[in-house]
Amino acid sequence: MAVQQKQGAGFPELGPDRVLNLAEKALGVPCNNLFRPLNSYINRVFEIETRDRLRLVIKFYRPGRWTKEAILDEHRFLLDLAAEEIPVVAPCQLSGGGTLVEADQLLFAIFPKCGGRSVDEFTEDQWLQLGRLLGRVHTVGAAGSAKNRIVMAPGRSTRDQLDFLLESSSVPADLKAPLKEAGLAIIADIDPLFPASDMIRIHGDCHFSNIIHRPGESFYLIDFDDMAMGAPVQDIWMLLPGDASEAFVELDLFLEGYETFRPFDRRTLRLIEPLRAMRYIHYMAWCAHQVEGDGLTRAIDGFGSREYWQKEIADLVDQRQRIAEGPKSFGNML
């Protein structure tokens, strides 16, 4: 999840009449009265249906969350993937040309509805399938660029997120100094480990909930909102069941599938703990954005309390020590 900038004033009223009128104009076809709000932390998303009973999802992007150019980078990546028959949900081409509409100070896109379910625990064959899927995704990702997306590197995205936190009213004033000290120390330690040459287009937020299974079909990779330029290993580590040094079987199967389509630099497995530290800072910033965006917070219980920040600072200190000690073992993978 990539926090780029402060959010705007939030969404204007998005009732059925307004949404369906905008959808009909964008699609160039009439819609039925189906209007079903869907869960989304950041955006406003609704299921709709055309008169010929084609089910679609219309997605309104939160004002101020992404630039128009950044959203189009996401759409181009999805269209590139779909062109290679990789199972993703690409945006629809709309009647006016293109995939993104700007109307009434809102940006929205329309997608085919793609149902499915998350899988709590993958079988050995499914680990191979996941590896093949991500290998194909990264092959396409490496063939293009996303100039308007963040670069997931400690000295860039993580430093920006830390700076946002240090300016945020969510952090008690007397805890900003220890937060800054802990964050800057980690950034200084790990930034040299991320060479710019290894950055490609990636999903960026690849975890169980963003992979759905459809019976009789391949896994689908969904929710590219937070696509970024980053190291391929970023799309791998959050899928592992626990610490990488304790997931040899799953990681070995995944990489076997992955390397069917693309070589994987196994030395980058050493970036997993640095990436975990970056995720800590990212998640703090994400929660702060929700609180400070439009006042309708979706942050976790207790966020912003002294106890919350004291624990987060302690976790950063502990994580820095864990990084310094190095991985327990990667067996014969390196």
C-alpha positions in Angstrom: 0.0 0.0 0.0 1.7 3.1 -1.2 0.9 6.4 0.5 1.8 9.2 -1.9 0.3 12.4 -0.6 -2.3 13.8 1.8 -5.8 13.0 1.0 -8.3 15.6 -0.1 -11.6 16.5 1.4 -13.1 13.1 0.7 -16.0 12.0 -1.4 -19.0 14.1 -2.3 -22.4 12.3 -2.1 -22.4 9.2 -4.3 -26.0 8.0 -4.4 -27.6 5.5 -6.9 -28.8 8.2 -9.4 -25.5 10.0 -9.6 -23.4 6.8 -9.9 -25.7 5.1 -12.5 -25.9 8.3 -14.6 -22.1 8.6 -14.7 -21.8 4.9 -15.5 -24.3 5.1 -18.4 -22.5 8.1 -19.9 -19.1 6.4 -19.6 -20.3 3.1 -21.0 -22.6 4.4 -23.7 -25.2 1.9 -22.7 -28.2 2.0 -20.3 -28.0 0.3 -16.9 -30.5 -1.5 -14.7 -31.3 -0.2 -11.2 -28.8 -2.6 -9.5 -26.6 -0.5 -7.1 -24.7 -2.5 -4.5 -21.9 -0.8 -2.4 -18.9 -3.0 -2.0 -16.2 -2.9 0.7 -13.2 -0.7 0.1 -10.9 0.9 2.6 -9.8 3.8 0.4 -12.1 4.2 -2.6 -15.9 4.0 -3.2 -16.8 0.9 -5.1 -20.3 -0.2 -6.4 -21.6 -3.2 -8.3 -23.8 -2.2 -11.2 -25.5 -4.0 -14.1 -26.1 -3.0 -17.8 -29.5 -3.7 -19.4 -28.1 -6.8 -21.1 -27.3 -8.1 -17.5 -23.5 -7.6 -17.7 -22.3 -7.2 -14.1 -19.7 -4.5 -13.6 -17.8 -2.7 -10.8 -17.5 1.1 -10.9 -14.6 2.4 -8.7 -14.4 6.0 -7.6 -10.8 6.9 -6.5 -10.5 8.8 -3.3 -9.8 12.5 -4.1 -6.1 13.4 -3.5 -5.0 9.8 -3.0 -3.5 9.3 -6.4 -2.8 11.6 -9.3 -4.6 10.9 -12.6 -1.2 10.0 -14.1 -0.5 7.5 -11.3 -3.9 5.8 -11.9 -3.2 5.5 -15.6 0.1 3.8 -14.8 -1.9 1.2 -12.9 -4.3 0.8 -15.8 -1.5 0.5 -18.4 0.1 -2.3 -16.3 -3.2 -4.2 -16.0 -3.8 -3.9 -19.7 -0.3 -5.1 -20.5 -0.9 -8.1 -18.2 -4.3 -8.8 -19.8 -2.7 -8.7 -23.2 -0.5 -11.6 -22.2 -3.6 -13.5 -20.9 -2.4 -13.2 -17.3 -5.4 -13.5 -14.9 -6.0 -10.0 -13.7 -9.1 -7.7 -13.8 -8.3 -5.0 -16.3 -10.3 -1.8 -16.6 -13.0 -1.5 -19.4 -12.4 0.6 -22.4 -15.0 3.3 -22.2 -17.2 4.9 -24.9 -15.1 8.1 -24.9 -11.9 6.3 -25.3 -9.5 5.3 -22.5 -10.1 3.7 -19.2 -10.4 6.6 -16.8 -13.1 9.3 -16.5 -12.9 12.7 -14.8 -16.2 14.1 -13.9 -17.4 16.4 -11.1 -13.9 16.5 -9.6 -13.9 12.7 -9.4 -11.9 10.1 -11.1 -13.5 6.7 -11.8 -13.1 3.5 -13.8 -15.3 0.6 -14.6 -14.1 -3.1 -14.4 -15.7 -6.4 -15.2 -17.0 -8.2 -12.1 -14.8 -11.1 -11.1 -16.0 -13.2 -8.2 -13.9 -15.7 -6.3 -12.6 -16.5 -2.9 -9.4 -16.2 -0.9 -7.5 -19.3 0.0 -6.3 -19.6 3.6 -3.7 -22.3 3.1 -2.2 -23.2 -0.3 -1.4 -26.7 -1.4 1.9 -27.7 -2.9 0.5 -27.5 -6.4 -1.0 -24.0 -5.6 2.4 -22.7 -4.5 3.7 -23.7 -7.9 0.8 -22.0 -9.5 1.4 -18.8 -7.5 5.1 -18.9 -8.5 4.2 -19.2 -12.2 1.6 -16.4 -11.9 4.1 -13.9 -10.3 6.8 -14.9 -12.7 4.6 -14.0 -15.6 3.5 -10.8 -13.9 7.1 -9.7 -13.3 8.1 -10.6 -16.8 5.6 -8.1 -18.0 6.4 -5.7 -15.2 10.1 -5.6 -16.2 9.2 -4.7 -19.8 7.7 -1.3 -19.0 7.9 1.5 -16.4 5.6 3.5 -14.2 7.0 7.0 -13.9 4.2 8.3 -11.8 4.3 5.6 -9.1 6.4 5.5 -6.0 9.7 3.7 -6.0 9.7 1.2 -3.0 13.2 2.1 -1.7 14.0 3.1 1.9 15.5 6.4 0.9 12.5 7.3 -1.2 9.1 5.9 -0.3 10.0 5.0 3.3 11.6 8.4 3.9 8.6 10.2 2.5 6.3 8.2 4.8 8.5 8.8 7.8 8.5 12.6 7.0 4.7 12.5 6.8 4.5 10.9 10.2 6.8 13.4 11.8 4.6 16.2 10.5 1.4 14.4 11.5 -0.8 15.4 14.5 -1.4 11.7 15.0 2.0 11.3 16.7 2.4 12.8 20.2 4.9 15.7 20.0 7.3 14.2 22.6 7.4 10.8 20.7 8.4 12.3 17.4 12.1 12.5 18.2 12.4 8.7 19.2 10.3 7.8 16.1 12.6 9.9 13.9 15.7 8.3 15.4 14.4 4.8 15.0 13.1 5.4 11.5 16.2 7.2 10.2 18.5 4.5 11.7 16.7 1.7 9.8 16.7 3.7 6.5 20.4 4.4 6.8 21.1 0.7 7.4 19.0 -0.7 4.6 19.0 1.9 1.8 22.3 0.6 0.3 20.8 -2.8 -0.1 18.3 -1.6 -2.8 20.0 -0.9 -6.1 17.9 1.1 -8.5 18.6 -1.3 -11.4 16.4 -4.0 -9.7 13.3 -1.9 -9.6 10.4 -3.1 -11.9 6.7 -2.7 -12.0 5.2 -4.9 -9.2 1.9 -5.4 -7.6 3.2 -3.9 -4.4 0.6 -5.2 -1.9 0.6 -8.9 -2.7 -1.0 -10.8 0.1 -3.6 -13.6 0.5 -6.6 -11.2 0.3 -5.4 -9.9 -3.1 -5.3 -13.4 -4.7 -8.7 -15.0 -5.4 -9.4 -18.5 -6.6 -12.0 -19.3 -9.2 -12.9 -23.0 -9.5 -11.6 -24.5 -12.7 -9.5 -21.4 -13.4 -6.1 -20.0 -12.4 -5.6 -17.7 -9.5 -6.5 -14.1 -10.2 -4.3 -11.3 -8.9 -6.5 -8.3 -7.9 -6.3 -4.8 -6.4 -3.4 -3.1 -8.1 -4.2 0.2 -6.4 -0.7 0.2 -4.8 1.4 -0.9 -7.7 4.9 0.5 -7.5 8.3 0.3 -8.9 10.1 -2.1 -6.6 12.1 -5.3 -6.0 10.4 -8.5 -7.2 10.8 -10.0 -3.8 8.3 -7.5 -2.4 5.5 -9.5 -4.1 6.7 -12.7 -2.5 7.5 -12.2 1.1 4.0 -11.4 2.4 2.6 -14.6 0.9 4.9 -16.8 3.0 3.4 -18.5 6.1 5.6 -16.8 8.7 9.4 -16.2 8.7 11.1 -17.0 5.4 13.7 -19.1 7.2 10.9 -21.4 8.4 9.1 -21.6 5.1 11.6 -23.5 3.0 9.1 -25.9 1.4 6.7 -23.1 0.4 9.4 -20.8 -0.9 11.2 -23.6 -2.8 7.9 -24.5 -4.5 7.1 -20.9 -5.3 10.5 -20.2 -6.8 10.3 -23.4 -8.9 7.1 -22.1 -10.4 8.4 -18.6 -10.7 11.6 -19.6 -12.5 9.6 -21.3 -15.2 9.1 -17.9 -16.6 11.7 -15.6 -15.1 15.0 -15.9 -13.3 14.9 -14.9 -9.6 17.9 -13.4 -7.9 17.9 -15.5 -4.7 20.3 -13.1 -3.0 17.3 -10.7 -2.7 15.7 -13.0 -0.2 18.0 -11.0 2.3 15.7 -8.0 1.6 12.7 -9.6 3.3 13.4 -8.3 6.8 14.3 -4.8 5.5 11.1 -4.9 3.5 9.2 -5.9 6.7 10.7 -2.8 8.5 9.5 -0.6 5.6 6.1 -2.2 5.9 5.9 -1.1 9.5 6.6 2.5 8.6 4.2 2.3 5.7 1.4 1.0 7.8 1.8 3.7 10.4 1.7 6.3 7.6 -1.4 4.6 6.0 -3.3 4.7 9.3 -2.3 8.4 9.8 -3.6 9.2 6.3 -6.9 7.7 7.2 -7.2 9.8 10.3 -6.2 13.0 8.7 -7.8 12.6 5.3 -11.5 13.5 5.8 -12.1 12.7 9.4 -13.8 9.4 8.6 -11.0 7.2 10.1 -10.7 3.5 9.3 -7.6 3.1 11.4 -7.1 0.3 13.9 -8.4 0.6 17.4 -6.0 2.5 19.6 -4.2 4.2 16.7 -2.6 7.5 17.8 -2.5 6.7 21.5 0.8 6.9 23.4 0.8 3.2 23.9 0.4 2.6 20.2 3.4 4.8 19.3 5.6 3.5 22.1 5.0 -0.1 20.9 5.6 0.9 17.2 8.9 2.6 18.1 10.0 -0.4 20.1 9.1 -2.7 17.2 11.3 -0.6 14.9 14.2 -0.8 17.3 13.7 -4.6 17.6 13.4 -5.0 13.8 16.6 -3.1 13.2 18.4 -5.5 15.5 16.9 -8.4 13.7 18.1 -7.0 10.4 21.6 -6.5 11.8 21.7 -10.1 13.0 20.9 -11.3 9.5 18.6 -14.2 8.5 18.7 -17.4 10.5 19.1 -19.5 7.5 18.0 -19.8 3.9 19.4 -23.3 3.5 20.8 -23.9 0.1 18.6 -21.2 -1.6 21.4 -18.6 -1.7 
